[in-house]
Amino acid sequence: MNFLEDILRLGDEVVGDRTLGEQKYDREVVRWMRKGKSVERAVEKANHKYPDEALIIDVDTLHTLQAHYEYLADHEAIMEKLNKLK
């Protein structure tokens, strides 16, 4: 296994198994964050579009959600770049 495959496998492990609905919800949050919205506002937008996957943000979860979605945004950007190299 080469270095690139190791990185991809690690990224998949961190992201974890997600249902199709969860994947769509996460992509919606990331999309709004890329448009400059805060994680709170991005989650509100995603909650409206995907109410079955809706998350509730409170003071205790804000930092964790922010880190999670920033990671997902970075992971998505890396995957896009790697797919262009294929």
N, C-alpha and C positions, 0 to 999 in steps of 0.2 A: 504494500500500500504506500502511495506516495504522500508527500506533505500536504498537497491540496486536498486529497481525499480525507486525510486526518482532520483537517480544518472543517471541511463540510460535515463530517460525521459529528464532530464536537458541537458545531452550530445546531445541527438537528437535535442533538441530545439536550441542549440548553432550551431550545424552543419547545421541545416535547411534542407528544402526540396531541393533535387537536382535531376536532370535528370540522367538517366543511363550514358549518355555521360559525364556529370560533375563528377559523381562518379568515373568513369574509369580514367578520367583526374587527379582528385585529388589523387587517389591511385598511379598513375604513378609518380606524383611529390613527394609524400611521399616515394615511393620506391627508387627514386634516392637520396633523402635526407638521407635515412637510409644507403645508400652506401657511404655517406660522401660528396656528392655534395652540393654546396651552393644552396640556393633557386633560384637564378638567373639561374644557370646551370640546375637545376632540372626542372624549368619551360620551359627552352629552349628544353630540351629533350621531355617533355610532349607535347609541342607545335608541335614538329616534328611528334610525333606519333598520336596526336589528333588535327589536325589543325582546326577543327570546334569549338573546345573549347578553342583555343589559348588565352592566356593572354599576355598583354603587361606590362612589368615592367618598371617603371620609378622611379626617386628619391622620388616622392611623395607617391608611392604605395609600395615601397620595404619593409618598416618596417611592414606595415599592412599584406602584403602577407607572410612575414616571420613568424609573429605571428600566422596567420591563419593556415599555413601548419605545424607549430610546434604543434599547438593544435590538428590538425587532426591526426598527427603521434601519439601523446600521447593518444588520444581518441581511435584510432585503436588498439594500444598496450593494452589498458585497456580492450577493447571488446574481444580481443583474449584471454586474461587471464580469463575473466569471462566466456567465452564459454567453456573453459577447465574445469571449476568448475561444469558445468551442468551435 
